[in-house]
Amino acid sequence: MKKIVAMILSLALLLGCAAGFAEAEEKAVLGTVNVNGVYKIQGKIPEGYQLAILNQTSTNIVCMLMPQENTKPTVTVSVAFAEDWADVERLNDVPEEELAEIEASFVMEDEVKIEYRETGLGTKLMVVTEAAGDTDFVDIYTIYKGFEHEFVMTPGAEPLTEEHIQMLIDFITGIDFVEA
């Protein structure tokens, strides 16, 4: 009798643990993009979004974080090999004068504000936002293993808010570049 009770309690604990792990797994939906077999970009997909790969070649990937609600912004992600950066491990390794040239390419077109952040593993991110009026876009740029990565957020049915921008920054600072 004691063995039966012990088995029932063990089974109940086991099912409780399994349910807890399943719930944790549902909350941590990971998106992974394989970059030409060189490395993977992996991160937790923001709540209310799904990852869709639109086009992938040996030198270029275009994908989107698509919202489930049309009021939320869309994020277009492009990853492209750049011969100029073929020997550059990360944006962190770009000399200051060349970093200034990259910044100038963003400033040419619009009045923008540029600031820097880092991913969880220390890869430098250039965050470009419009400086005047309503924010029509947020562009986050980095380099990893010779590939340029650009994450462009554009508004949905509603204008971009600081909350939207912070969601994108949190998503990108939480991604990892994982060796393949």
C-alpha positions as CSV (number, residue, x, y, z in Angstrom):
1,M,0.0,0.0,0.0
2,K,2.8,2.4,0.9
3,K,4.5,1.7,-2.4
4,I,1.3,2.5,-4.3
5,V,0.9,5.8,-2.5
6,A,4.6,6.6,-3.0
7,M,4.3,5.9,-6.7
8,I,1.2,8.0,-7.0
9,L,2.9,10.9,-5.3
10,S,6.0,10.5,-7.5
11,L,3.9,10.5,-10.6
12,A,2.0,13.7,-9.4
13,L,5.4,15.4,-8.8
14,L,6.8,14.3,-12.1
15,L,3.7,15.6,-14.0
16,G,3.8,18.9,-12.1
17,C,7.5,19.4,-13.0
18,A,6.8,18.5,-16.7
19,A,3.9,21.0,-16.8
20,G,6.2,23.7,-15.3
21,F,8.9,23.0,-17.9
22,A,6.3,23.0,-20.7
23,E,5.0,26.4,-19.5
24,A,8.6,27.8,-19.3
25,E,9.3,26.5,-22.9
26,E,6.1,28.2,-24.3
27,K,7.2,31.5,-22.8
28,A,10.7,31.3,-24.3
29,V,10.0,30.9,-28.0
30,L,13.4,31.0,-29.8
31,G,13.9,32.1,-33.4
32,T,17.0,30.9,-35.2
33,V,18.4,32.0,-38.5
34,N,21.3,30.0,-40.0
35,V,23.8,32.4,-41.7
36,N,25.4,30.4,-44.5
37,G,26.6,27.7,-42.1
38,V,29.1,30.1,-40.5
39,Y,27.0,31.0,-37.4
40,K,23.4,31.2,-36.2
41,I,21.5,34.2,-34.9
42,Q,19.3,33.0,-32.1
43,G,17.0,35.0,-29.8
44,K,13.7,35.0,-28.0
45,I,11.0,36.2,-30.3
46,P,9.0,39.1,-28.7
47,E,5.5,38.2,-27.5
48,G,2.9,38.7,-30.2
49,Y,5.4,38.2,-33.1
50,Q,6.6,35.4,-35.4
51,L,9.7,35.1,-37.4
52,A,9.4,34.6,-41.2
53,I,12.3,34.1,-43.5
54,L,11.4,35.9,-46.8
55,N,14.6,35.3,-48.9
56,Q,17.9,33.5,-48.3
57,T,20.9,33.1,-50.6
58,S,24.5,32.3,-49.9
59,T,25.3,36.0,-49.2
60,N,22.0,37.5,-48.1
61,I,19.1,36.8,-45.8
62,V,15.9,38.9,-45.4
63,C,13.5,38.0,-42.7
64,M,10.8,39.7,-40.7
65,L,9.4,39.8,-37.2
66,M,5.7,40.0,-38.1
67,P,3.2,41.1,-35.5
68,Q,0.0,39.3,-34.9
69,E,-1.8,42.7,-34.5
70,N,-1.6,45.2,-37.3
71,T,-1.2,48.1,-34.8
72,K,2.2,46.8,-33.8
73,P,5.3,47.7,-35.8
74,T,7.1,45.3,-38.2
75,V,10.8,44.6,-38.0
76,T,12.7,43.7,-41.2
77,V,16.0,42.0,-40.6
78,S,18.6,41.8,-43.3
79,V,21.9,40.0,-43.1
80,A,24.4,40.5,-46.0
81,F,28.0,39.6,-46.5
82,A,30.1,42.7,-47.1
83,E,33.5,42.2,-48.8
84,D,34.7,45.4,-47.1
85,W,34.2,43.8,-43.7
86,A,35.3,40.2,-44.6
87,D,38.1,40.3,-42.0
88,V,36.0,42.0,-39.3
89,E,34.9,39.8,-36.4
90,R,32.4,42.4,-34.9
91,L,31.4,46.0,-35.1
92,N,33.5,46.4,-32.0
93,D,36.6,45.9,-34.1
94,V,35.9,48.6,-36.7
95,P,38.4,51.5,-36.3
96,E,36.9,54.8,-35.2
97,E,37.4,56.6,-38.5
98,E,35.6,53.8,-40.4
99,L,32.8,53.8,-37.7
100,A,32.4,57.5,-38.4
101,E,31.9,56.7,-42.1
102,I,29.2,54.2,-41.3
103,E,27.5,56.8,-39.1
104,A,27.7,59.3,-41.9
105,S,25.9,57.0,-44.3
106,F,22.9,57.0,-42.0
107,V,23.1,60.8,-41.4
108,M,23.1,61.6,-45.1
109,E,19.5,60.8,-45.7
110,D,17.7,62.0,-42.5
111,E,18.2,63.9,-39.3
112,V,19.0,61.1,-37.0
113,K,20.3,60.3,-33.5
114,I,22.9,57.7,-33.2
115,E,23.7,55.8,-29.9
116,Y,25.4,52.6,-29.1
117,R,24.3,49.5,-27.1
118,E,25.6,45.9,-26.8
119,T,24.2,42.4,-27.1
120,G,24.3,40.2,-24.1
121,L,27.6,38.8,-25.3
122,G,29.2,42.2,-25.9
123,T,28.7,42.8,-29.7
124,K,28.3,46.6,-30.3
125,L,25.0,47.8,-31.8
126,M,24.6,51.1,-33.6
127,V,21.0,52.4,-32.8
128,V,19.8,55.0,-35.4
129,T,16.5,56.8,-34.8
130,E,15.0,59.9,-36.3
131,A,15.8,63.0,-34.3
132,A,13.0,65.3,-35.4
133,G,9.2,64.9,-35.2
134,D,7.5,61.5,-35.0
135,T,9.8,58.5,-35.2
136,D,9.1,56.8,-38.5
137,F,11.8,54.1,-38.1
138,V,14.4,52.7,-35.8
139,D,17.4,51.1,-37.5
140,I,19.9,49.0,-35.5
141,Y,23.1,48.0,-37.3
142,T,26.0,45.7,-36.4
143,I,28.7,43.6,-38.1
144,Y,29.5,40.0,-37.2
145,K,32.0,37.7,-39.1
146,G,32.0,40.0,-42.2
147,F,28.2,40.1,-42.4
148,E,26.3,43.3,-41.9
149,H,23.1,43.0,-39.8
150,E,20.4,45.6,-40.0
151,F,17.1,45.5,-38.0
152,V,14.6,48.1,-39.3
153,M,11.4,48.8,-37.3
154,T,8.6,50.6,-39.1
155,P,5.2,51.5,-37.6
156,G,2.1,49.5,-37.9
157,A,-1.3,51.1,-37.9
158,E,-0.2,53.2,-34.9
159,P,3.0,55.4,-34.7
160,L,6.1,54.0,-33.1
161,T,6.3,54.5,-29.3
162,E,9.2,54.3,-26.9
163,E,7.8,51.0,-25.7
164,H,8.1,49.6,-29.3
165,I,11.6,50.9,-29.6
166,Q,12.6,49.4,-26.3
167,M,11.1,46.0,-27.3
168,L,13.3,46.0,-30.4
169,I,16.4,47.0,-28.4
170,D,15.6,44.3,-25.8
171,F,15.2,41.7,-28.6
172,I,18.5,42.6,-30.2
173,T,20.5,42.9,-27.1
174,G,19.2,39.5,-26.1
175,I,20.2,37.7,-29.3
176,D,23.3,35.5,-29.5
177,F,25.6,34.9,-32.4
178,V,26.2,31.1,-32.1
179,E,29.0,29.3,-33.9
180,A,27.7,26.8,-36.4
